[in-house]
Amino acid sequence: MTTDAARIPHPRLSINQATIKKTTVAEALRVTAEAGIGAIGLWREQVQDAGLAESARMLADSGLRYSTHCRGGWFTAPEGPDRRAAIDDNRRAIDETATLAAAGAAGSRSVLVLVVGGLPAGSRDLVGARGRVADAVAELAPHAQAAGVTLALEPLHPMYASDRSVLSTLDQALDLAAPFDPAVVGVTVDTFHLWWDPEVLPKIERAGREGRIATYQVCDWKTPLEADNLLSRHYPGDGVIDFGPMTRAVEAAGYDGDIEVELLNQAIWDTDPALAVQRTIDGFDAAVAPHLARVAAR
């Protein structure tokens, strides 16, 4: 093994399981721990495949911190059976988050990332959809508070407004979170989705001032985008994002938790998971870590 491959990962690096999507919970925990990384965020599909109790047991045995649970949301539908099913599913996601965070090592965070959903079929009413998001968060907030879970609203790049998230800017997410305790409703800052915004730095400052940054996720943007634009995320350093200003702003805003690398990219998914994790370590060390002043305890 080369010296580079043996490099100790930055202590704040977390692997979001989307980066190694084809893994089971057991495999994701193993390759993350074997690489020397201290934290992981799992996805609900794999957790449900393994079973929540078994996933929590394996997480506890791994010694890894839990950084986020992905994902809840998808509640822009008008009132009816579909919306009720989505709300009930989000309650289950809140309970999963609490269980897994409790099983993680010291420093774990009980954070459920919310991708709120796009326009319902046949609708052009963005304002109405955003209003239904606000209503859903209000309905879920008491359950989250009782469980000790933070709902982390994630604004997505505007190209996803029609099908994935009617929240496109950090200000929109912060405005929606404003009526709630920051421990209950916060925001996700994701470089892929926010790097383009000329006002992103003052918006991050606002998020910090309001105590709302629940998680920081990093990956890179490179054009041309993939045919499926969902799968266009790249290793940090492989694209055009300048991670310095955003990373320093997130730190200055008071966020000192784990930083997830979340990569949705078919070529990365087709890579051996251990190699993808090592490539993630290298990219994070080169593009993100130099801008971090705070180092979490290992």
C-alpha positions as CSV (number, residue, x, y, z in Angstrom):
1,M,0.0,0.0,0.0
2,T,1.3,3.4,-0.9
3,T,1.9,6.2,1.7
4,D,-0.9,8.2,0.1
5,A,-3.3,5.3,0.5
6,A,-2.4,4.9,4.1
7,R,-3.0,8.6,4.9
8,I,-5.1,9.1,8.0
9,P,-8.4,10.7,6.9
10,H,-9.4,14.1,8.3
11,P,-11.3,13.5,11.6
12,R,-14.4,15.4,10.4
13,L,-14.8,13.5,7.2
14,S,-18.0,11.4,7.0
15,I,-19.0,9.1,4.2
16,N,-22.7,9.4,3.1
17,Q,-23.8,6.0,1.9
18,A,-25.0,7.5,-1.4
19,T,-21.3,7.6,-2.3
20,I,-21.1,3.8,-2.1
21,K,-24.8,3.2,-2.9
22,K,-24.4,-0.5,-3.9
23,T,-23.3,-1.4,-0.4
24,T,-25.4,-3.0,2.3
25,V,-25.3,-1.4,5.8
26,A,-22.8,-4.0,6.9
27,E,-20.5,-3.4,3.9
28,A,-20.8,0.4,4.2
29,L,-19.8,0.3,7.8
30,R,-16.9,-2.0,7.1
31,V,-15.3,-0.1,4.3
32,T,-15.7,3.2,6.1
33,A,-14.2,1.9,9.3
34,E,-11.4,0.1,7.5
35,A,-10.4,3.3,5.8
36,G,-10.0,5.0,9.2
37,I,-13.0,7.4,8.7
38,G,-14.8,8.2,11.9
39,A,-18.4,8.8,10.7
40,I,-21.0,7.7,8.4
41,G,-24.5,8.7,7.2
42,L,-26.8,5.8,6.1
43,W,-29.7,5.7,3.7
44,R,-33.1,4.5,4.7
45,E,-33.5,1.9,1.9
46,Q,-30.4,0.0,3.1
47,V,-31.3,0.4,6.7
48,Q,-34.8,-1.0,6.1
49,D,-33.3,-3.9,4.1
50,A,-31.1,-4.8,7.1
51,G,-33.7,-4.0,9.7
52,L,-33.5,-1.0,12.0
53,A,-32.5,-2.9,15.1
54,E,-29.8,-4.9,13.3
55,S,-28.5,-1.7,11.6
56,A,-28.3,0.0,15.0
57,R,-26.4,-3.0,16.4
58,M,-23.9,-3.0,13.6
59,L,-23.4,0.7,13.8
60,A,-22.7,0.5,17.5
61,D,-20.2,-2.3,16.9
62,S,-18.5,-0.3,14.2
63,G,-17.5,2.5,16.5
64,L,-18.5,5.1,13.9
65,R,-20.3,8.3,14.6
66,Y,-23.6,8.9,12.9
67,S,-23.7,12.1,10.9
68,T,-27.1,12.2,9.2
69,H,-30.0,9.9,8.2
70,C,-31.1,10.2,4.6
71,R,-33.7,11.0,3.8
72,G,-37.2,12.2,4.6
73,G,-39.4,14.7,2.8
74,W,-41.4,14.2,-0.4
75,F,-44.5,15.9,1.1
76,T,-45.7,18.5,-1.5
77,A,-48.8,16.5,-2.5
78,P,-52.2,18.0,-1.8
79,E,-54.2,16.6,1.2
80,G,-55.2,13.0,0.6
81,P,-53.9,9.5,0.9
82,D,-50.6,10.1,-0.7
83,R,-49.8,13.0,1.6
84,R,-50.9,11.1,4.7
85,A,-48.7,8.2,3.7
86,A,-45.7,10.6,3.2
87,I,-46.3,12.2,6.6
88,D,-46.5,8.8,8.3
89,D,-43.3,7.7,6.5
90,N,-41.5,10.8,7.8
91,R,-42.6,9.9,11.3
92,R,-40.9,6.6,10.8
93,A,-37.8,8.3,9.4
94,I,-37.7,10.5,12.6
95,D,-37.8,7.4,14.8
96,E,-35.1,5.7,12.7
97,T,-32.9,8.7,13.0
98,A,-33.2,8.8,16.8
99,T,-32.4,5.1,17.1
100,L,-29.3,5.2,14.8
101,A,-27.9,8.4,16.3
102,A,-28.2,6.8,19.8
103,A,-26.3,3.7,18.5
104,G,-23.5,5.8,17.0
105,A,-20.3,6.7,18.8
106,A,-19.9,9.8,20.9
107,G,-20.4,12.9,18.7
108,S,-23.2,11.4,16.7
109,R,-25.9,13.8,15.5
110,S,-29.6,13.0,15.3
111,V,-30.2,14.8,12.0
112,L,-32.8,13.7,9.3
113,V,-32.1,15.3,5.9
114,L,-35.3,16.4,4.2
115,V,-35.6,16.6,0.4
116,V,-39.1,18.2,0.3
117,G,-40.3,17.1,-3.1
118,G,-41.1,18.8,-6.4
119,L,-44.3,19.9,-8.0
120,P,-47.2,17.4,-7.9
121,A,-48.1,15.8,-11.2
122,G,-50.0,18.3,-13.4
123,S,-49.2,21.3,-11.1
124,R,-47.5,24.6,-11.9
125,D,-48.1,26.0,-8.4
126,L,-44.7,26.5,-6.8
127,V,-46.1,28.8,-4.1
128,G,-48.8,26.3,-3.1
129,A,-46.2,23.4,-3.0
130,R,-44.0,25.4,-0.7
131,G,-46.9,26.2,1.5
132,R,-47.6,22.5,1.8
133,V,-44.0,21.9,2.8
134,A,-44.4,24.4,5.6
135,D,-47.6,22.7,6.7
136,A,-45.8,19.3,6.7
137,V,-42.9,20.6,8.7
138,A,-45.3,22.1,11.3
139,E,-47.1,18.8,11.6
140,L,-43.8,16.8,12.0
141,A,-42.0,19.2,14.3
142,P,-43.6,18.0,17.5
143,H,-42.7,14.4,16.8
144,A,-39.1,15.4,15.9
145,Q,-38.8,17.5,19.1
146,A,-40.0,14.6,21.2
147,A,-37.5,12.2,19.6
148,G,-34.6,14.7,19.9
149,V,-34.2,14.8,16.1
150,T,-33.3,17.8,13.9
151,L,-35.2,18.1,10.6
152,A,-32.6,19.4,8.1
153,L,-34.3,21.1,5.2
154,E,-32.1,20.8,2.1
155,P,-32.5,23.4,-0.7
156,L,-31.6,21.8,-4.0
157,H,-30.2,23.4,-7.2
158,P,-33.0,25.1,-9.1
159,M,-32.8,22.5,-11.9
160,Y,-34.5,20.2,-9.5
161,A,-37.4,22.5,-8.6
162,S,-39.9,20.6,-10.7
163,D,-39.2,17.1,-9.6
164,R,-37.2,17.0,-6.4
165,S,-37.3,20.2,-4.3
166,V,-39.4,23.3,-4.5
167,L,-36.8,24.8,-2.1
168,S,-34.0,26.2,-4.2
169,T,-32.2,28.7,-2.0
170,L,-30.9,28.7,1.6
171,D,-33.1,31.7,2.4
172,Q,-36.2,29.8,1.4
173,A,-35.2,27.0,3.7
174,L,-34.3,29.4,6.5
175,D,-37.6,31.3,6.2
176,L,-39.5,28.0,6.4
177,A,-37.5,26.9,9.5
178,A,-37.8,30.3,11.2
179,P,-41.0,29.5,13.3
180,F,-39.3,26.5,15.0
181,D,-36.6,25.9,17.5
182,P,-33.3,25.5,15.7
183,A,-32.8,22.2,17.5
184,V,-35.9,20.9,15.8
185,V,-35.7,22.4,12.3
186,G,-32.4,23.4,10.7
187,V,-30.9,23.4,7.2
188,T,-28.5,21.3,5.1
189,V,-25.7,23.3,3.4
190,D,-24.6,21.3,0.3
191,T,-22.0,22.7,-2.0
192,F,-23.4,21.1,-5.1
193,H,-26.7,22.8,-4.7
194,L,-25.7,26.2,-3.4
195,W,-22.3,27.0,-5.0
196,W,-23.9,29.0,-7.8
197,D,-25.7,31.5,-5.6
198,P,-23.9,34.9,-5.6
199,E,-25.4,35.5,-2.1
200,V,-24.5,32.1,-0.6
201,L,-21.9,33.5,1.9
202,P,-24.2,36.0,3.6
203,K,-26.9,33.3,3.6
204,I,-24.6,30.9,5.4
205,E,-23.8,33.7,7.8
206,R,-27.5,34.1,8.4
207,A,-27.9,30.3,8.9
208,G,-25.2,30.4,11.6
209,R,-26.6,33.5,13.3
210,E,-29.9,31.7,13.6
211,G,-28.3,28.4,14.7
212,R,-29.7,26.5,11.8
213,I,-26.8,24.6,10.2
214,A,-27.6,21.0,10.9
215,T,-25.1,19.4,8.4
216,Y,-22.6,20.4,5.8
217,Q,-22.3,18.2,2.7
218,V,-19.7,18.5,0.0
219,C,-19.1,17.3,-3.5
220,D,-18.1,18.9,-6.8
221,W,-19.8,20.2,-9.9
222,K,-18.5,19.5,-13.4
223,T,-20.0,20.1,-16.8
224,P,-21.4,18.7,-19.0
225,L,-23.9,17.2,-16.6
226,E,-24.8,13.6,-16.9
227,A,-27.9,12.7,-19.0
228,D,-29.6,12.1,-15.7
229,N,-28.7,15.3,-13.9
230,L,-29.2,13.6,-10.5
231,L,-26.1,11.6,-11.1
232,S,-23.8,14.6,-11.7
233,R,-22.0,14.8,-8.4
234,H,-18.2,14.5,-8.4
235,Y,-15.3,14.0,-5.9
236,P,-14.2,17.2,-4.3
237,G,-11.6,18.8,-6.4
238,D,-12.7,17.2,-9.7
239,G,-14.9,20.1,-10.8
240,V,-15.3,23.9,-10.6
241,I,-16.4,24.5,-7.0
242,D,-14.2,26.7,-4.9
243,F,-14.6,25.0,-1.5
244,G,-12.6,27.5,0.5
245,P,-15.1,30.4,0.9
246,M,-18.1,28.1,1.6
247,T,-16.2,25.9,4.0
248,R,-14.7,28.9,5.9
249,A,-18.2,30.5,6.0
250,V,-19.8,27.3,7.5
251,E,-17.1,27.2,10.1
252,A,-17.4,30.9,10.9
253,A,-21.1,30.3,11.3
254,G,-20.4,27.9,14.1
255,Y,-20.8,24.5,12.5
256,D,-18.2,22.1,14.0
257,G,-19.7,18.7,13.1
258,D,-18.9,16.0,10.6
259,I,-18.7,16.9,7.0
260,E,-20.3,14.4,4.6
261,V,-19.2,13.6,1.1
262,E,-22.3,12.6,-0.8
263,L,-21.7,11.5,-4.3
264,L,-24.5,10.4,-6.7
265,N,-22.7,9.3,-9.8
266,Q,-23.0,6.0,-11.7
267,A,-19.3,5.7,-12.4
268,I,-18.5,6.1,-8.7
269,W,-21.2,3.6,-7.8
270,D,-19.6,1.2,-10.3
271,T,-16.2,1.6,-8.5
272,D,-15.2,-0.9,-5.8
273,P,-16.5,0.8,-2.6
274,A,-13.1,0.7,-0.9
275,L,-11.5,2.5,-3.8
276,A,-14.3,5.0,-3.9
277,V,-13.9,5.7,-0.2
278,Q,-10.1,6.1,-0.7
279,R,-10.7,8.5,-3.6
280,T,-13.1,10.4,-1.4
281,I,-10.5,10.8,1.3
282,D,-8.0,12.1,-1.2
283,G,-10.4,14.6,-2.7
284,F,-11.5,15.8,0.7
285,D,-7.9,16.2,1.9
286,A,-7.0,18.2,-1.2
287,A,-10.1,20.4,-1.7
288,V,-11.8,20.8,1.7
289,A,-9.6,20.0,4.6
290,P,-7.1,22.9,4.0
291,H,-9.9,25.3,4.8
292,L,-10.9,23.7,8.1
293,A,-9.6,25.3,11.3
294,R,-11.6,23.2,13.7
295,V,-10.7,19.5,14.2
296,A,-13.1,17.2,16.0
297,A,-12.0,14.8,18.6
298,R,-11.3,11.4,17.2
